[in-house]
């Protein structure tokens, strides 16, 4: 099994590929020429590997017939399949989330301090209230999880009007754990609520949310 982790839930799941192969090895495993034209534009080795790993996950989950395509907004979908999908990748990992009946969003982020530098740009005052008095390590992890959660929500709602994360999404207080869920308010024409799930691993965090 190539999956680093495969978590299933009612109606769907989240599958993560731990990328240890070269892009040439991944291409050989994919064993199709249907993506050759798109792949030709990707010169960076790491990006090629991540892109191919996503397609291999789709092949593993849904079979050879399914193909990843994109709506004009950039939202991925499956040709020749009626399952909703969302995809993401970070250094060394690729992820595909899927659901049989509802839209889904997913994000994966390498654990590092890089998000700290931009935290003021996406953290709402209500979120700072439960983050700022934490230890340095906890504060860093909250910011990373919240950033990932907002990336997930942005993919789920697929609306350019939500690109300003600080205003568009507000994450309610929650306690850190190896896995859990948080409640989010989506500030759009009319307010909506969403539940975002997260899993913490040794070197990455993965978040996902299913639409109504």
Backbone bond lengths (Angstrom), bond angles and torsions (degrees), N, CA, C in turn:
res aa  C-N    CA-C-N  psi(-1)  N-CA   C-N-CA  omega(-1)  CA-C   N-CA-C  phi
1 X - - - 1.460 - - 1.526 110.46 -
2 X 1.325 118.44 128.06 1.461 120.63 -179.32 1.518 113.87 -80.90
3 X 1.325 117.87 -13.03 1.462 120.52 -172.34 1.511 111.83 -72.91
4 X 1.313 116.03 134.21 1.455 121.13 169.83 1.515 109.27 -72.00
5 X 1.311 116.41 -36.91 1.467 121.94 177.95 1.511 108.71 -157.88
6 X 1.327 116.28 145.30 1.466 121.71 175.61 1.517 107.34 -139.49
7 X 1.310 115.48 105.86 1.467 122.13 -178.61 1.522 108.22 -104.81
8 X 1.315 116.62 126.78 1.461 120.48 179.65 1.526 109.89 -113.48
9 X 1.316 115.49 153.43 1.457 123.21 176.14 1.516 107.23 -148.86
10 X 1.310 117.13 174.69 1.460 120.07 -175.29 1.528 111.04 -58.17
11 X 1.308 115.78 118.32 1.457 121.59 176.86 1.513 115.37 90.06
12 X 1.328 118.71 -10.28 1.462 118.09 -176.13 1.511 113.57 -170.63
13 X 1.334 114.69 -158.72 1.453 120.10 -178.47 1.515 111.70 -177.56
14 X 1.322 114.34 176.24 1.467 122.92 178.03 1.516 107.43 -134.08
15 X 1.321 116.49 124.74 1.460 121.51 -179.15 1.527 109.86 -121.78
16 X 1.331 116.04 133.36 1.462 122.50 -177.39 1.522 109.73 -120.23
17 X 1.320 115.61 131.69 1.470 122.37 175.46 1.523 108.86 -102.07
18 X 1.318 116.65 123.77 1.457 121.88 172.58 1.524 107.59 -85.38
19 X 1.317 116.53 110.62 1.466 121.29 -172.04 1.521 110.42 -83.29
20 X 1.320 115.59 103.84 1.462 121.92 174.87 1.532 111.20 -112.73
21 X 1.335 116.34 -7.09 1.459 121.62 -176.99 1.533 110.88 -92.89
22 X 1.314 116.22 158.82 1.464 121.07 170.93 1.522 108.84 -76.38
23 X 1.319 116.56 165.91 1.465 119.45 178.33 1.531 110.45 -63.51
24 X 1.319 118.08 -34.30 1.476 120.30 177.61 1.525 110.98 -64.70
25 X 1.326 116.20 -40.29 1.463 119.65 178.36 1.523 110.71 -66.61
26 X 1.314 116.96 -40.63 1.462 120.65 178.57 1.529 111.07 -65.53
27 X 1.317 116.07 -40.54 1.466 120.33 178.15 1.524 110.68 -61.03
28 X 1.323 116.16 -40.63 1.471 120.22 178.92 1.528 110.74 -65.46
29 X 1.325 117.35 -37.94 1.456 120.87 177.96 1.525 111.61 -68.20
30 X 1.320 116.21 -33.72 1.465 119.95 179.81 1.521 111.42 -66.07
31 X 1.313 115.77 -39.38 1.475 122.10 171.33 1.524 113.36 56.28
32 X 1.323 116.08 45.91 1.459 120.82 174.05 1.524 108.49 -152.41
33 X 1.336 115.43 153.84 1.467 120.31 177.81 1.535 111.62 -103.51
34 X 1.340 117.12 6.34 1.467 119.18 -173.22 1.538 112.63 -65.40
35 X 1.332 116.85 -23.43 1.468 120.06 -177.65 1.529 113.40 -101.80
36 X 1.315 117.72 6.14 1.469 120.24 -171.75 1.523 112.95 -57.29
37 X 1.331 117.41 -43.04 1.465 120.28 -177.01 1.525 111.20 -63.55
38 X 1.336 117.29 -41.92 1.467 120.80 178.78 1.524 111.26 -69.65
39 X 1.303 116.67 -38.30 1.461 121.17 -177.97 1.524 111.63 -68.08
40 X 1.308 117.05 -29.21 1.472 120.80 -178.17 1.524 112.16 -61.42
41 X 1.320 117.61 -25.85 1.463 121.55 -179.68 1.525 113.30 -81.85
42 X 1.320 117.09 -8.10 1.465 121.34 -175.11 1.532 109.22 -103.31
43 X 1.325 116.51 107.82 1.458 121.91 -174.14 1.522 113.12 -97.60
44 X 1.342 117.14 -28.56 1.461 120.54 -177.79 1.531 110.39 -72.16
45 X 1.318 117.00 128.69 1.464 121.25 -175.13 1.533 112.15 -60.25
46 X 1.324 117.61 -45.87 1.461 120.05 -178.25 1.525 111.24 -63.92
47 X 1.334 116.62 -42.00 1.469 120.19 -179.71 1.534 110.82 -67.25
48 X 1.322 117.24 -38.38 1.469 120.68 176.65 1.527 110.19 -60.85
49 X 1.331 116.03 -44.59 1.461 120.31 -178.42 1.528 111.08 -64.25
50 X 1.332 116.96 -43.54 1.465 120.63 179.22 1.530 110.77 -62.80
51 X 1.327 116.13 -44.15 1.456 121.91 -178.40 1.528 110.56 -63.01
52 X 1.329 116.22 -43.06 1.466 120.66 179.68 1.522 111.42 -69.14
53 X 1.340 116.87 -37.11 1.458 119.74 -179.84 1.520 111.34 -62.77
54 X 1.330 117.57 -36.93 1.464 120.58 176.35 1.524 109.71 -60.47
55 X 1.320 117.46 -45.27 1.474 120.69 -179.70 1.521 111.65 -66.13
56 X 1.321 116.40 -33.59 1.463 119.22 176.96 1.526 111.52 -69.07
57 X 1.326 116.86 -36.84 1.456 119.36 174.66 1.526 111.18 -61.96
58 X 1.335 115.89 -43.64 1.467 119.90 177.88 1.527 110.24 -60.59
59 X 1.311 116.84 -43.36 1.467 120.80 178.01 1.525 110.51 -61.67
60 X 1.326 116.37 -43.88 1.462 121.03 -178.87 1.524 111.46 -65.20
61 X 1.335 116.87 -39.26 1.462 120.98 -175.74 1.521 113.30 -80.31
62 X 1.345 116.72 -37.26 1.467 120.24 -168.53 1.524 114.64 -123.40
63 X 1.332 117.54 -4.88 1.455 120.00 178.01 1.519 112.77 95.46
64 X 1.325 115.75 171.33 1.461 122.37 -174.34 1.516 113.89 -65.88
65 X 1.334 117.59 -25.28 1.453 119.98 -172.28 1.526 112.12 -70.89
66 X 1.339 117.80 -28.40 1.466 120.51 -174.92 1.524 111.72 -78.89
67 X 1.310 115.52 142.74 1.460 122.08 -178.21 1.526 108.88 -135.32
68 X 1.332 116.01 137.74 1.457 121.03 179.01 1.531 109.75 -79.07
69 X 1.315 116.47 128.13 1.460 122.31 174.44 1.533 107.28 -133.62
70 X 1.334 116.43 177.03 1.463 119.82 -174.44 1.527 111.39 -134.36
71 X 1.334 114.86 138.94 1.455 120.63 169.71 1.532 109.00 -72.13
72 X 1.333 118.90 164.71 1.472 121.12 179.00 1.534 113.37 -55.89
73 X 1.328 117.73 -28.12 1.467 120.64 179.07 1.520 112.48 -75.95
74 X 1.337 116.66 -11.73 1.459 120.72 -176.33 1.514 113.42 100.69
75 X 1.315 117.75 -4.58 1.459 121.14 179.69 1.532 109.83 -70.85
76 X 1.332 117.94 128.51 1.475 119.25 -178.42 1.530 111.65 -78.03
77 X 1.308 114.99 153.86 1.452 120.80 172.51 1.517 108.61 -150.00
78 X 1.311 116.06 168.07 1.455 121.07 -179.88 1.521 110.47 -99.14
79 X 1.312 115.91 122.00 1.458 119.13 166.95 1.527 107.65 -68.94
80 X 1.306 116.74 141.22 1.463 122.42 176.60 1.530 111.70 64.03
81 X 1.312 116.06 30.96 1.460 120.28 176.68 1.515 109.65 -157.92
82 X 1.332 117.44 152.01 1.458 120.70 -177.47 1.523 112.30 -112.29
83 X 1.330 117.48 17.38 1.461 122.22 177.61 1.528 109.13 -87.60
84 X 1.322 117.27 137.13 1.463 121.65 174.70 1.528 109.23 -77.56
85 X 1.336 116.71 138.63 1.462 119.57 179.33 1.532 110.72 -133.80
86 X 1.316 114.41 161.22 1.455 122.88 169.38 1.519 106.48 -144.53
87 X 1.324 118.09 148.40 1.459 120.97 -175.96 1.527 110.24 -133.70
88 X 1.329 115.13 156.15 1.460 121.18 176.24 1.523 107.96 -160.61
89 X 1.328 116.45 163.33 1.462 120.62 175.54 1.515 109.48 -154.75
90 X 1.306 115.03 155.70 1.451 123.16 175.34 1.519 106.79 -145.72
91 X 1.300 117.62 -179.53 1.462 120.76 -175.81 1.531 110.72 -56.98
92 X 1.332 115.48 112.97 1.456 120.99 175.92 1.510 116.43 87.73
93 X 1.341 118.55 -2.12 1.459 120.42 -176.35 1.526 111.08 -143.67
94 X 1.328 114.49 149.73 1.463 121.67 171.39 1.518 107.68 -133.83
95 X 1.329 116.71 149.25 1.458 120.30 -177.16 1.520 110.44 -137.79
96 X 1.321 115.63 143.44 1.461 123.48 171.56 1.520 107.53 -128.17
97 X 1.330 116.08 126.19 1.467 121.84 172.24 1.516 107.86 -108.37
98 X 1.324 116.97 147.58 1.466 120.12 -176.34 1.527 109.93 -146.40
99 X 1.329 115.04 153.36 1.459 120.93 176.16 1.521 108.55 -149.39
100 X 1.319 116.02 142.03 1.465 120.03 -172.92 1.517 113.62 -75.87
101 X 1.343 118.25 -25.92 1.465 119.68 -173.80 1.523 115.01 -128.71
102 X 1.324 118.72 -19.73 1.468 121.02 -171.98 1.514 111.86 -125.13
103 X 1.342 117.35 151.58 1.466 120.17 172.25 1.525 110.01 -58.52
104 X 1.327 115.96 151.13 1.455 121.23 -178.80 1.517 108.87 -142.28
105 X 1.310 116.43 148.84 1.456 121.78 175.50 1.513 109.45 -126.59
106 X 1.335 116.83 148.65 1.464 121.04 -179.98 1.518 109.49 -146.37
107 X 1.328 115.95 150.66 1.463 121.35 173.60 1.516 108.36 -147.17
108 X 1.319 115.65 149.06 1.458 122.19 176.12 1.517 108.00 -133.93
109 X 1.329 116.68 135.81 1.453 121.79 -176.55 1.523 109.90 -135.92
110 X 1.327 115.40 133.11 1.459 120.20 173.21 1.531 109.03 -66.72
111 X 1.323 116.85 138.18 1.458 120.21 178.41 1.525 109.22 -73.69
112 X 1.319 114.97 117.20 1.464 122.15 179.36 1.522 107.51 -162.43
113 X 1.316 116.11 177.83 1.464 120.84 -179.05 1.524 112.86 -94.24
114 X 1.325 117.72 4.92 1.464 119.87 -171.85 1.532 112.46 -63.57
115 X 1.342 117.56 -31.73 1.457 120.33 -178.33 1.528 111.30 -68.72
116 X 1.335 117.57 -25.31 1.457 120.89 -179.75 1.528 111.91 -55.50
117 X 1.320 116.56 -35.13 1.468 120.76 -176.02 1.522 112.40 -65.86
118 X 1.314 116.85 -27.17 1.472 120.02 -177.46 1.526 112.04 -111.10
119 X 1.317 117.76 6.29 1.471 121.00 -175.98 1.527 113.36 -52.71
120 X 1.354 120.34 -41.67 1.469 118.88 179.97 1.527 113.88 -61.37
121 X 1.323 116.97 -22.36 1.459 120.46 -177.79 1.520 112.98 -77.58
122 X 1.352 117.85 -22.77 1.461 118.56 -177.29 1.528 113.34 -123.12
123 X 1.330 118.51 -1.70 1.463 121.63 -176.96 1.527 110.53 -97.46
124 X 1.312 116.55 120.24 1.465 122.10 178.49 1.530 109.74 -76.64
125 X 1.343 118.01 155.61 1.470 120.79 178.32 1.529 113.08 -54.16
126 X 1.331 117.42 -38.69 1.466 120.10 179.89 1.525 111.50 -64.54
127 X 1.331 117.41 -29.29 1.462 121.60 177.33 1.523 111.12 -78.26
128 X 1.319 116.63 -39.85 1.468 120.15 177.00 1.521 110.89 -58.23
129 X 1.324 117.21 -32.56 1.462 121.72 -177.12 1.526 112.17 -60.74
130 X 1.343 117.95 -34.30 1.466 118.54 179.42 1.527 113.07 -101.43
131 X 1.338 117.50 0.96 1.462 121.06 -179.98 1.517 112.43 -106.67
132 X 1.323 118.10 -38.57 1.467 121.00 -165.42 1.518 114.53 -63.80
133 X 1.317 119.61 -26.52 1.459 121.11 -178.20 1.525 113.44 -94.58
134 X 1.302 117.05 9.18 1.461 121.34 177.22 1.531 110.50 -79.36
135 X 1.340 115.85 168.60 1.460 119.59 173.66 1.520 109.00 -66.31
136 X 1.342 116.66 164.56 1.466 120.10 -178.70 1.528 111.19 -56.70
137 X 1.326 116.54 -45.07 1.467 119.87 -178.99 1.513 112.60 -65.28
138 X 1.320 116.81 -41.54 1.467 120.04 178.96 1.520 110.86 -66.90
139 X 1.323 116.94 -42.30 1.463 120.96 -179.80 1.529 110.21 -61.10
140 X 1.322 115.86 -42.50 1.467 120.50 178.45 1.521 111.25 -61.26
141 X 1.353 116.14 -41.46 1.457 119.94 -178.52 1.524 111.19 -70.39
142 X 1.330 118.07 -40.34 1.460 120.42 176.19 1.533 110.83 -58.88
143 X 1.312 116.33 -45.77 1.461 119.14 -179.69 1.529 111.07 -62.14
144 X 1.331 116.89 -41.09 1.462 119.90 -179.29 1.529 110.82 -65.75
145 X 1.329 116.87 -46.11 1.468 120.27 -179.96 1.526 110.39 -63.86
146 X 1.336 116.89 -43.39 1.469 119.25 -179.30 1.515 112.03 -65.77
147 X 1.341 116.58 -39.04 1.463 119.45 175.27 1.523 110.43 -60.06
148 X 1.325 116.52 -47.28 1.459 120.64 179.70 1.524 110.97 -62.40
149 X 1.338 116.52 -41.48 1.466 119.89 178.99 1.521 111.55 -60.98
150 X 1.313 117.00 -39.62 1.464 120.33 -179.27 1.525 111.20 -72.66
151 X 1.324 117.29 -33.95 1.468 120.13 172.35 1.531 109.52 -61.48
152 X 1.315 116.20 -43.13 1.460 121.06 178.19 1.526 111.37 -60.57
153 X 1.328 117.24 -45.93 1.465 120.91 -179.59 1.524 111.68 -65.55
154 X 1.320 116.19 -37.49 1.462 119.94 177.90 1.533 110.47 -61.46
155 X 1.323 115.97 -41.56 1.464 119.72 177.55 1.531 111.10 -68.47
156 X 1.322 115.84 -38.74 1.460 119.61 -178.17 1.525 111.30 -63.28
157 X 1.337 117.31 -45.45 1.461 120.69 -175.88 1.521 112.74 -86.87
158 X 1.325 117.61 -18.94 1.464 122.29 169.52 1.531 112.40 52.63
159 X 1.353 115.62 48.71 1.456 120.31 -177.69 1.524 110.69 -131.33
160 X 1.341 118.43 120.57 1.469 120.50 178.07 1.520 113.15 -58.35
161 X 1.335 117.67 -23.22 1.464 120.68 -179.41 1.525 112.09 -67.74
162 X 1.329 117.28 -12.39 1.462 121.46 -179.14 1.519 112.56 -101.42
163 X 1.317 117.68 17.56 1.460 121.34 -175.88 1.528 112.76 -69.64
164 X 1.321 117.88 -21.83 1.464 121.22 176.27 1.528 108.43 -87.81
165 X 1.325 115.95 90.89 1.461 121.18 -171.06 1.527 113.10 -59.69
166 X 1.323 117.53 -34.21 1.469 120.90 -175.64 1.518 111.21 -61.47
167 X 1.319 116.32 -36.82 1.453 121.17 -179.50 1.530 112.56 -92.37
168 X 1.313 117.05 -33.18 1.468 120.63 -170.93 1.524 113.46 -75.89
169 X 1.341 117.38 -35.59 1.459 120.51 -172.72 1.528 110.58 -132.06
170 X 1.323 115.58 129.75 1.455 121.21 176.86 1.531 108.84 -121.43
171 X 1.334 115.84 122.53 1.454 121.88 -178.52 1.523 109.66 -94.52
172 X 1.324 117.06 125.39 1.465 121.74 179.12 1.531 110.19 -71.98
173 X 1.331 118.29 158.63 1.469 121.00 -179.99 1.525 112.07 -57.95
174 X 1.327 115.93 144.38 1.460 122.92 176.50 1.523 107.41 -154.03
175 X 1.319 116.53 164.52 1.453 121.22 -179.94 1.525 109.90 -104.55
176 X 1.326 115.57 138.91 1.457 120.63 -179.31 1.525 111.37 -66.23
177 X 1.325 115.99 139.53 1.458 122.98 175.59 1.527 107.19 -154.15
178 X 1.308 116.82 176.04 1.466 118.87 178.69 1.522 111.57 -68.10
179 X 1.340 115.93 -25.78 1.464 120.77 172.75 1.521 107.61 -154.21
180 X 1.301 115.88 155.26 1.451 118.96 -178.38 1.511 111.60 178.33
181 X 1.317 115.16 -164.49 1.464 121.38 -179.24 1.516 108.82 -145.11
182 X 1.306 115.57 154.01 1.455 122.11 179.16 1.523 108.98 -135.71
183 X 1.310 115.67 154.18 1.452 121.14 177.83 1.527 109.07 -100.05
184 X 1.309 115.65 137.68 1.461 121.24 -178.67 1.520 109.91 -127.39
185 X 1.315 114.95 142.68 1.467 121.54 171.86 1.514 108.01 -102.70
186 X 1.318 116.29 130.44 1.454 122.20 -179.92 1.521 107.33 -105.25
187 X 1.322 116.07 116.59 1.457 121.15 -176.27 1.533 109.34 -92.51
188 X 1.292 115.37 94.78 1.465 121.95 178.38 1.524 107.72 -124.27
189 X 1.310 117.31 -156.62 1.465 120.46 179.22 1.531 110.19 -54.00
190 X 1.315 115.99 -39.51 1.458 121.03 170.67 1.521 107.23 -133.71
191 X 1.312 115.98 139.86 1.460 119.90 -174.27 1.521 110.63 -66.57
192 X 1.323 114.87 140.42 1.453 121.68 176.08 1.522 108.59 -128.26
193 X 1.309 114.93 160.35 1.454 121.56 176.24 1.525 109.07 -116.11
194 X 1.322 116.13 147.01 1.461 121.36 177.48 1.522 109.02 -144.21
195 X 1.314 115.98 151.78 1.459 122.45 174.35 1.522 108.59 -105.78
196 X 1.319 116.19 126.25 1.467 121.52 177.58 1.525 108.21 -111.53
197 X 1.312 116.22 127.48 1.463 122.71 178.53 1.526 109.07 -97.78
198 X 1.328 115.71 149.90 1.457 119.21 177.24 1.526 111.15 -140.60
199 X 1.329 114.87 150.95 1.459 123.14 172.04 1.515 107.53 -130.93
200 X 1.329 116.23 129.86 1.459 122.09 175.22 1.523 109.30 -100.89
201 X 1.325 115.37 128.67 1.450 121.26 173.79 1.527 108.12 -115.34
202 X 1.310 117.54 -178.38 1.465 120.49 -174.95 1.521 112.42 -64.46
203 X 1.323 117.80 -31.57 1.459 119.65 -176.10 1.519 114.81 -131.76
204 X 1.340 118.49 7.07 1.459 119.52 175.09 1.519 110.32 -155.75
205 X 1.328 114.71 161.01 1.459 121.85 171.45 1.521 107.78 -120.23
206 X 1.323 116.05 141.67 1.461 122.02 177.88 1.520 108.30 -125.13
207 X 1.335 116.34 132.78 1.465 121.60 176.76 1.524 109.57 -125.29
208 X 1.329 115.49 150.63 1.469 119.10 176.13 1.524 109.63 -153.37
209 X 1.320 114.95 157.63 1.467 121.29 178.83 1.522 108.75 -149.06
210 X 1.322 115.72 142.73 1.466 122.24 179.73 1.524 108.39 -108.35
211 X 1.321 116.50 134.48 1.454 121.39 179.13 1.519 111.81 -75.66
212 X 1.309 115.36 168.48 1.464 121.13 179.93 1.519 110.74 -84.41
